[in-house]
Structure formats: structure tokens, C-alpha cells
């Protein structure tokens, strides 16, 4: 096996079959939401390395990015667990946990959010899968880009991507209200919620540290 094949085997997120247009949109949206609340750069912690596209964008935009992940093969800055982050309190201006918290039981969700809040000085951004089957109605304006709204229904089929999803937003028992309460109960104030305009897969919670 050559070097490139070895790297792909070590990081399955780098494979062409994984990186779809929907996922690229989500990575850009993650970076864009960070730029909205930290427009002049800052210290960002990304929990879960994934394909590395979000941290790459943020680095290009002038942010100081630290990554943490359980899997050393993904080459995070620090190896660690989201439920016990190996950082001191208030180390980062913003903490991003994108498409990672569904990989732990929901009973551990409040503890993980508490850890995100502990190491964040200003903001925490959480994205979780909330797949819909439906349509997006978009208006494309030069400059600002596409905007619009969605019509759809929850996608109920059990799916497996990189490990088991213990839960997903919108499935029975995991309403937005329940997730909001779990986030707000850990000293965070949700200031914005959104679904990327070109994606019906993920849902964003942007929260301010209070």
C-alpha cells in the first residue's frame, strides 16, 4: 500500500465517497457562523477533526485553530474526549462541536455541553444531524448568496456513518425543545438557530456563554 492509500485508510473522511456537496456546504457554514460572531479572528477549538475542511477554512481566514479528537489517526492537535476536554476553563473564544455529539448517548449530552461551555470564553456552536426529505426554496442574490426556506419531513431510516448515531434531532424523543433545554441548562444562551440553505441534513445551534 502506497503512502496516499495509507493516509486514506487512516482518515476515512478524506475519501471522495465521503465528501459530498452537502458536507462541503456544512463545513463552509460552520466557518461562516464562526466568522459572524468572531469577525476579527480569535482562538477556536474544533471538537472532532473530521475531514479538516472547517479548520482549514478558519486558518485561511486568520483564526488560531486547535483541534481535539479521540482518534489519534486523524492527527488532532490534542487527543481527548468531548466529555472530559483536556483544557483549562475559558481557553478559547469559541468552541465548535459539529456532527459529533450524536455519537455519544444523549444521557451524556449535557455533560459534553458543560465541557464545551467550560472551555469557551464567548461562544459555543453545536451542529447535529436533523435530516429531512423535502425541498429547498431558494433565492440567489449576487453577493449574499442563496437564501430561502425548507419544506420537508424527518428522515426516519436508521443510518450509520462513522460509527453509531445514538440519536438525531427530530427523531422520536429528540425534539428541538429537548435539545434546546439541554444546551441552555449548561450556562449557554442560544442566540441563533439555522439549517444551511443548501442542505437538509444538519441543524445549527449558536450559543453565547452567560
The 8 nearest C-alpha neighbors of each residue, nearest first, counted from 0:
[[1, 4, 5, 2, 3, 8, 6, 7],
 [2, 0, 4, 3, 5, 6, 7, 8],
 [1, 3, 5, 4, 6, 0, 7, 8],
 [4, 2, 6, 5, 1, 7, 0, 8],
 [3, 5, 7, 1, 6, 2, 0, 8],
 [4, 6, 2, 8, 3, 7, 1, 9],
 [7, 5, 3, 9, 4, 8, 10, 2],
 [8, 6, 10, 4, 9, 5, 11, 13],
 [7, 9, 5, 6, 10, 11, 4, 14],
 [10, 8, 6, 7, 72, 5, 11, 73],
 [9, 11, 7, 12, 8, 73, 13, 6],
 [10, 12, 13, 14, 7, 8, 9, 17],
 [13, 11, 50, 10, 14, 49, 17, 18],
 [12, 14, 11, 50, 10, 7, 15, 17],
 [13, 15, 16, 17, 12, 11, 7, 18],
 [16, 14, 18, 17, 13, 19, 12, 11],
 [15, 17, 14, 18, 19, 13, 12, 11],
 [18, 16, 15, 14, 12, 19, 13, 11],
 [17, 19, 15, 16, 22, 14, 23, 20],
 [20, 18, 22, 21, 17, 23, 16, 15],
 [19, 21, 23, 22, 24, 18, 25, 198],
 [22, 20, 24, 19, 23, 198, 25, 197],
 [21, 23, 25, 19, 24, 20, 18, 26],
 [24, 22, 20, 26, 25, 21, 27, 19],
 [25, 23, 21, 27, 22, 26, 28, 20],
 [24, 26, 22, 28, 23, 27, 29, 21],
 [27, 25, 53, 23, 29, 28, 24, 22],
 [28, 26, 24, 30, 29, 25, 31, 23],
 [27, 29, 31, 25, 26, 30, 32, 24],
 [30, 28, 26, 32, 27, 31, 25, 33],
 [31, 29, 33, 27, 28, 32, 53, 57],
 [30, 32, 28, 34, 33, 29, 27, 35],
 [33, 31, 35, 29, 34, 30, 28, 36],
 [32, 34, 30, 31, 35, 36, 37, 29],
 [33, 35, 38, 31, 37, 32, 36, 30],
 [36, 34, 32, 33, 38, 37, 31, 30],
 [35, 37, 33, 34, 38, 32, 122, 39],
 [38, 36, 34, 39, 40, 35, 33, 41],
 [39, 37, 34, 35, 40, 36, 33, 41],
 [40, 38, 37, 41, 34, 61, 62, 36],
 [41, 39, 62, 37, 38, 61, 42, 34],
 [42, 40, 62, 63, 92, 43, 37, 39],
 [41, 43, 63, 91, 92, 64, 62, 93],
 [44, 42, 64, 93, 91, 94, 92, 63],
 [43, 45, 94, 65, 66, 64, 95, 46],
 [46, 44, 66, 95, 94, 47, 96, 65],
 [47, 45, 96, 67, 66, 95, 68, 44],
 [48, 46, 68, 49, 67, 45, 99, 96],
 [47, 49, 51, 68, 66, 50, 75, 46],
 [50, 48, 51, 47, 12, 73, 52, 10],
 [49, 51, 12, 13, 52, 48, 10, 53],
 [50, 52, 49, 54, 48, 53, 55, 13],
 [53, 51, 55, 54, 50, 56, 26, 23],
 [54, 52, 26, 56, 55, 51, 30, 57],
 [53, 55, 57, 56, 51, 52, 58, 64],
 [56, 54, 52, 58, 53, 57, 51, 59],
 [57, 55, 59, 53, 58, 54, 52, 60],
 [56, 58, 60, 54, 59, 62, 55, 30],
 [57, 59, 62, 55, 61, 60, 56, 54],
 [58, 60, 56, 57, 61, 55, 62, 54],
 [61, 59, 57, 58, 62, 56, 40, 34],
 [60, 62, 58, 59, 40, 57, 63, 41],
 [63, 61, 40, 58, 41, 57, 64, 60],
 [62, 64, 42, 41, 43, 58, 61, 65],
 [65, 63, 43, 44, 62, 42, 54, 58],
 [64, 66, 44, 76, 43, 45, 63, 67],
 [67, 65, 45, 76, 75, 44, 46, 48],
 [66, 68, 77, 46, 75, 78, 79, 76],
 [69, 67, 47, 78, 79, 70, 75, 48],
 [68, 70, 79, 78, 80, 71, 67, 47],
 [69, 71, 72, 68, 73, 78, 74, 75],
 [70, 72, 74, 73, 78, 69, 75, 68],
 [73, 71, 74, 70, 9, 10, 75, 6],
 [74, 72, 71, 10, 70, 75, 48, 9],
 [75, 73, 71, 72, 76, 70, 48, 77],
 [76, 74, 66, 67, 77, 68, 73, 78],
 [75, 77, 66, 65, 67, 74, 78, 68],
 [78, 76, 67, 75, 79, 66, 68, 65],
 [79, 77, 68, 69, 67, 71, 75, 70],
 [78, 80, 69, 68, 67, 84, 77, 85],
 [81, 79, 83, 82, 84, 69, 68, 78],
 [80, 82, 84, 83, 111, 79, 46, 114],
 [83, 81, 111, 80, 110, 84, 114, 107],
 [84, 82, 80, 81, 85, 114, 79, 111],
 [83, 85, 81, 80, 86, 79, 82, 114],
 [86, 84, 79, 83, 87, 80, 77, 78],
 [87, 85, 84, 118, 88, 90, 89, 83],
 [86, 88, 90, 118, 89, 85, 117, 84],
 [87, 89, 118, 117, 90, 86, 119, 120],
 [88, 90, 118, 120, 119, 91, 117, 87],
 [89, 91, 118, 88, 87, 119, 86, 120],
 [92, 90, 119, 42, 93, 43, 89, 120],
 [91, 93, 120, 121, 42, 119, 43, 41],
 [94, 92, 122, 43, 91, 119, 123, 121],
 [93, 95, 44, 123, 43, 119, 45, 124],
 [94, 96, 45, 124, 123, 46, 97, 125],
 [97, 95, 125, 46, 99, 45, 124, 126],
 [96, 98, 126, 99, 125, 95, 127, 47],
 [99, 97, 127, 126, 100, 128, 96, 101],
 [98, 100, 97, 101, 102, 96, 47, 127],
 [101, 99, 102, 103, 98, 108, 127, 96],
 [100, 102, 164, 103, 166, 99, 165, 167],
 [103, 101, 164, 100, 99, 165, 163, 104],
 [102, 104, 101, 100, 165, 105, 107, 108],
 [105, 103, 106, 165, 107, 102, 108, 101],
 [104, 106, 108, 107, 103, 166, 165, 101],
 [105, 107, 104, 108, 109, 103, 110, 111],
 [108, 106, 105, 110, 104, 109, 111, 103],
 [107, 109, 105, 111, 110, 106, 112, 100],
 [110, 108, 112, 111, 181, 107, 113, 182],
 [109, 111, 113, 107, 108, 112, 82, 114],
 [110, 112, 82, 114, 108, 113, 109, 81],
 [113, 111, 115, 109, 114, 110, 116, 108],
 [112, 114, 110, 116, 185, 111, 115, 109],
 [113, 115, 117, 111, 112, 116, 82, 110],
 [116, 114, 112, 113, 117, 118, 119, 111],
 [115, 117, 113, 119, 114, 118, 112, 123],
 [118, 116, 114, 88, 115, 119, 113, 89],
 [117, 119, 89, 88, 90, 116, 115, 87],
 [120, 118, 89, 91, 116, 93, 117, 92],
 [119, 121, 89, 92, 91, 122, 93, 208],
 [122, 120, 208, 92, 119, 93, 207, 123],
 [123, 121, 207, 93, 208, 206, 119, 94],
 [122, 124, 94, 206, 93, 95, 205, 207],
 [125, 123, 205, 95, 204, 206, 96, 94],
 [126, 124, 96, 204, 97, 203, 95, 123],
 [125, 127, 203, 97, 202, 98, 204, 201],
 [126, 128, 98, 202, 201, 129, 97, 101],
 [129, 127, 201, 167, 200, 130, 168, 202],
 [128, 130, 168, 201, 200, 167, 202, 169],
 [131, 129, 200, 154, 199, 128, 153, 201],
 [130, 132, 153, 154, 152, 199, 151, 133],
 [133, 131, 151, 152, 154, 153, 130, 134],
 [132, 134, 151, 150, 131, 152, 135, 149],
 [135, 133, 150, 149, 151, 136, 132, 199],
 [134, 136, 149, 148, 137, 150, 133, 147],
 [137, 135, 147, 148, 149, 134, 138, 150],
 [138, 136, 147, 146, 145, 135, 139, 148],
 [137, 139, 146, 145, 147, 140, 136, 144],
 [138, 140, 145, 144, 137, 146, 141, 143],
 [139, 141, 144, 143, 145, 142, 138, 146],
 [142, 140, 144, 143, 139, 145, 138, 146],
 [141, 143, 144, 140, 139, 145, 146, 138],
 [144, 142, 140, 141, 145, 139, 146, 138],
 [145, 143, 140, 139, 142, 141, 146, 138],
 [146, 144, 139, 138, 137, 140, 196, 143],
 [147, 145, 137, 138, 196, 139, 144, 148],
 [148, 146, 137, 136, 138, 196, 145, 149],
 [147, 149, 136, 135, 137, 150, 196, 146],
 [150, 148, 135, 134, 136, 151, 147, 133],
 [149, 151, 134, 133, 135, 148, 152, 136],
 [152, 150, 133, 132, 131, 134, 149, 153],
 [151, 153, 131, 132, 133, 154, 150, 130],
 [154, 152, 131, 155, 130, 132, 169, 151],
 [155, 153, 131, 130, 132, 156, 152, 129],
 [154, 156, 153, 157, 170, 130, 131, 158],
 [157, 155, 154, 158, 153, 130, 159, 170],
 [158, 156, 155, 159, 154, 164, 163, 166],
 [159, 157, 156, 160, 164, 163, 155, 162],
 [158, 160, 163, 162, 164, 161, 157, 165],
 [159, 161, 162, 158, 163, 164, 17, 102],
 [162, 160, 159, 163, 11, 164, 12, 102],
 [163, 161, 160, 159, 164, 102, 165, 158],
 [162, 164, 159, 165, 102, 161, 160, 158],
 [165, 163, 102, 101, 166, 159, 162, 167],
 [164, 166, 104, 101, 102, 163, 103, 105],
 [167, 165, 164, 101, 105, 168, 173, 104],
 [168, 166, 128, 170, 129, 169, 101, 173],
 [167, 169, 129, 173, 170, 174, 128, 175],
 [170, 168, 174, 173, 129, 153, 167, 171],
 [169, 171, 173, 168, 167, 172, 155, 174],
 [172, 170, 173, 169, 174, 168, 167, 166],
 [171, 173, 174, 170, 169, 177, 168, 166],
 [174, 172, 168, 170, 171, 169, 177, 175],
 [173, 175, 169, 176, 177, 168, 172, 178],
 [174, 176, 178, 177, 179, 168, 173, 169],
 [175, 177, 179, 174, 178, 180, 173, 181],
 [178, 176, 180, 174, 175, 179, 173, 181],
 [177, 179, 181, 175, 180, 176, 182, 174],
 [180, 178, 176, 182, 181, 177, 175, 183],
 [179, 181, 183, 177, 182, 178, 184, 176],
 [180, 182, 178, 184, 179, 183, 109, 177],
 [183, 181, 179, 180, 184, 185, 178, 187],
 [184, 182, 187, 180, 185, 188, 181, 186],
 [183, 185, 181, 182, 186, 180, 187, 109],
 [186, 184, 113, 183, 182, 187, 112, 181],
 [187, 185, 209, 184, 183, 208, 188, 116],
 [186, 188, 208, 183, 207, 209, 185, 206],
 [189, 187, 207, 206, 183, 190, 208, 209],
 [188, 190, 206, 205, 191, 207, 187, 204],
 [191, 189, 206, 205, 188, 207, 192, 204],
 [190, 192, 205, 189, 204, 193, 206, 203],
 [193, 191, 204, 203, 205, 190, 194, 202],
 [194, 192, 203, 202, 195, 191, 204, 196],
 [193, 195, 202, 203, 196, 201, 199, 198],
 [196, 194, 198, 197, 193, 28, 25, 201],
 [197, 195, 198, 146, 194, 147, 145, 148],
 [198, 196, 195, 24, 199, 21, 135, 145],
 [199, 197, 195, 200, 21, 196, 201, 194],
 [200, 198, 131, 130, 201, 197, 194, 195],
 [199, 201, 130, 129, 198, 128, 131, 202],
 [202, 200, 128, 129, 127, 194, 199, 130],
 [201, 203, 194, 126, 127, 129, 193, 128],
 [204, 202, 126, 193, 192, 125, 194, 205],
 [203, 205, 192, 125, 124, 191, 126, 206],
 [206, 204, 124, 191, 189, 190, 123, 192],
 [207, 205, 189, 188, 123, 190, 122, 187],
 [208, 206, 122, 188, 187, 121, 209, 189],
 [207, 209, 187, 121, 122, 186, 188, 206],
 [208, 187, 186, 207, 188, 121, 206, 122]]
